[in-house]
């Protein structure tokens, strides 16, 4: 699982990153709000942790911009103990939870586990991007017509649609879609990307999957499509 930490206090950022990395998370750090927005818009994360007081752009404005872009990744905001109004403003801006400084790492880990479980539980069963619709319950992909998908095709298409416009690495996709598989390698990602490309063509979708074998993949509008 990937976590984005936006915190300008270097010692705190290093400490949190070290603990989360030790627990098996992949951690990306940002030193200010603008960097956090750029990272959030270019990559996929399972949870984000934003301090409110940061240079260039504060955490609340960064959160607003991310939510305005359609990104619903769970976000935990960090506030000082006396910043009641900031906590309220952060929740109104789209934060899912908050922690007051100083906080215990055990509590932060518990909040992260809660957020990521909730995000998985409440992922919608019907997704729509451009002309493309995906029903994960009946495993059906549709646009001008419809086609049924295999289970792994559905999981992969769901991940791409939830992160439309973001470059997803082969490793990220493999970890997310094939996390319970012990007898397959990362080459399987390219095989299923190829399957989905064919099925997007079959339903006359206005989307396409960009990327090459072993690299990153991006779901985006087809050239010439609005």
C-alpha positions as a printed Julia matrix, in Angstrom:
226×3 Matrix{Float64}:
   0.0     0.0     0.0
   1.22    3.49   -0.87
   0.96    6.46    1.45
   1.64   10.13    0.7
   2.89   12.21    3.64
   2.88   16.01    3.31
   4.78   17.45    6.26
   7.32   20.29    6.32
   8.81   19.3     9.7
  11.67   17.17    8.39
  12.32   15.22   11.59
   8.65   14.32   11.97
   8.34   13.39    8.3
  11.4    11.13    8.53
  10.14    9.48   11.72
   6.67    8.76   10.36
   8.1     7.57    7.04
  10.52    5.21    8.8
   7.8     3.63   10.94
   5.39    3.18    8.03
   8.13    1.76    5.82
   9.02   -0.72    8.57
   5.36   -1.77    8.63
   5.5    -2.59    4.92
   3.98    0.56    3.41
   5.47    2.35    0.42
   5.91    5.96    1.5
   6.24    9.11   -0.61
   6.91   12.43    1.13
   6.17   16.05    0.2
   7.67   19.08    1.95
   4.89   21.53    1.05
   1.3    21.7    -0.12
   2.02   22.33   -3.79
   4.32   19.32   -3.98
   1.61   17.24   -2.31
  -0.94   18.3    -4.96
   1.5    17.5    -7.78
   2.27   14.05   -6.35
  -1.38   13.26   -5.66
  -2.39   14.16   -9.2
   0.36   12.13  -10.82
   0.23    8.91   -8.79
  -2.13    6.57   -6.95
  -2.17    6.29   -3.16
  -4.16    4.3    -0.61
  -4.03    7.04    2.03
  -2.67   10.59    2.38
  -1.52   12.38    5.53
  -1.44   16.18    5.34
  -0.16   18.66    7.87
  -2.21   21.87    7.8
   0.58   24.42    8.27
   2.91   24.06    5.27
   4.79   26.49    2.98
   3.74   27.44   -0.56
   0.24   26.03    0.01
  -1.36   24.93    3.26
  -2.79   21.47    3.74
  -6.43   22.57    3.53
  -5.99   24.29    0.17
  -4.0    21.3    -1.1
  -6.83   19.01   -0.01
  -9.44   21.19   -1.73
  -7.52   21.07   -5.01
  -7.14   17.31   -4.83
 -10.84   16.82   -4.12
 -11.77   19.26   -6.9
  -9.79   17.01   -9.26
 -12.04   14.08   -8.33
  -9.52   12.24   -6.14
 -11.31   10.58   -3.22
  -8.29    8.91   -1.6
  -8.71    8.88    2.22
  -6.93   11.85    3.85
  -5.89   12.31    7.48
  -5.01   15.87    8.5
  -2.52   16.74   11.25
  -3.25   19.77   13.42
  -1.92   21.42   16.56
  -3.98   20.79   19.68
  -5.51   24.29   19.74
  -6.47   24.41   16.05
 -10.16   23.5    16.45
 -11.28   25.75   13.59
  -8.63   24.27   11.31
  -9.87   20.76   12.07
 -13.42   21.77   11.2
 -12.26   23.51    8.02
 -10.2    20.48    7.05
 -13.13   18.11    7.49
 -15.34   20.46    5.48
 -12.69   20.51    2.73
 -12.89   16.74    2.4
 -10.62   15.21    5.06
 -11.75   11.84    6.38
 -10.1    12.03    9.78
  -7.66   14.11   11.83
  -4.95   13.71   14.46
  -3.7    16.36   16.84
   0.01   16.83   17.45
   1.74   15.29   19.28
   0.29   11.89   18.39
   1.31    8.3    18.97
   2.43    6.17   16.04
   0.12    3.38   17.24
  -2.87    5.7    16.87
  -1.73    6.87   13.43
  -1.36    3.26   12.28
  -4.85    2.47   13.58
  -6.31    5.48   11.74
  -4.58    4.43    8.51
  -5.91    0.88    8.79
  -9.41    2.21    9.44
  -9.26    4.61    6.49
  -8.0     2.03    4.01
 -10.57   -0.57    5.12
 -13.35    1.99    4.77
 -12.15    3.05    1.33
 -12.23   -0.56    0.11
 -15.67   -1.16    1.63
 -17.23    1.94    0.1
 -15.75    1.82   -3.39
 -18.78    2.2    -5.72
 -19.82   -0.85   -7.71
 -20.6     1.28  -10.77
 -17.88    3.52  -12.18
 -18.05    5.92  -15.11
 -15.26    7.69  -17.0
 -15.98    9.33  -20.36
 -18.32    7.05  -22.28
 -17.09    3.99  -20.38
 -19.07    2.36  -17.58
 -17.97   -0.5   -15.37
 -20.3    -2.57  -13.2
 -18.06   -4.54  -10.84
 -20.91   -6.65   -9.46
 -21.84   -8.24  -12.77
 -18.33   -7.68  -14.24
 -19.58   -5.79  -17.28
 -17.79   -3.11  -19.3
 -19.93   -0.92  -21.53
 -19.9     2.12  -23.81
 -21.73    1.95  -27.13
 -22.25   -1.74  -26.38
 -21.26   -4.04  -23.53
 -18.96   -6.96  -22.84
 -18.39   -9.23  -19.86
 -15.04   -9.26  -18.07
 -13.15  -11.89  -16.13
 -12.58  -11.22  -12.41
  -8.99   -9.99  -12.8
  -9.97   -7.86  -15.79
 -12.66   -6.24  -13.64
 -10.24   -5.54  -10.77
  -7.67   -4.08  -13.17
 -10.23   -1.91  -14.98
 -11.6    -0.7   -11.64
  -8.11    0.33  -10.5
  -7.44    2.16  -13.78
 -10.79    3.99  -13.66
 -10.4     5.01  -10.02
  -7.03    6.5   -10.99
  -7.9     7.82  -14.46
  -5.18   10.14  -15.74
  -2.53    8.81  -13.32
   0.49    6.73  -14.32
   0.31    3.37  -12.53
   3.47    1.29  -12.49
   3.47   -2.4   -13.34
   4.54   -3.1    -9.75
   1.67   -1.04   -8.3
  -0.88   -2.79  -10.51
   0.52   -6.23   -9.74
   0.52   -5.55   -6.0
  -3.09   -4.31   -6.07
  -4.71   -6.8    -8.45
  -2.64   -9.94   -7.89
  -1.84   -9.41   -4.18
  -3.14  -12.87   -3.24
  -1.44  -14.72   -6.1
   1.78  -16.56   -5.29
   2.4   -18.42   -8.54
   2.4   -15.61  -11.13
   4.92  -12.93  -12.05
   4.53   -9.28  -13.0
   4.42  -10.17  -16.71
   0.75  -11.06  -16.12
   0.0    -7.33  -15.92
   0.9    -6.81  -19.58
  -1.24   -9.79  -20.61
  -4.32   -8.33  -18.9
  -3.62   -4.8   -20.13
  -3.68   -6.28  -23.64
  -7.01   -8.0   -22.91
  -8.56   -4.75  -21.7
  -7.27   -2.78  -24.66
  -9.06   -5.21  -26.97
 -12.27   -4.97  -24.96
 -12.21   -1.16  -24.88
 -12.01   -1.27  -28.68
 -14.83   -3.83  -28.78
 -17.22   -1.54  -26.84
 -16.11    1.5   -28.9
 -14.85    3.33  -25.83
 -13.55    6.88  -25.92
 -10.72    5.83  -23.58
  -7.46    4.0   -24.15
  -4.67    2.56  -22.02
  -1.27    4.05  -22.74
   1.97    2.31  -21.74
   4.45   -0.41  -22.64
   5.3    -3.82  -21.22
   7.07   -3.48  -17.87
   6.43    0.25  -17.56
   3.61    2.43  -16.29
   0.06    2.52  -17.64
  -2.35    5.42  -18.0
  -6.08    5.39  -18.72
  -6.9     8.52  -20.71
  -9.16    9.86  -23.48
  -8.35    8.59  -26.95
  -6.55   11.0   -29.22
  -9.1    13.26  -30.88
 -11.79   12.54  -28.27
 -13.07   15.31  -26.01
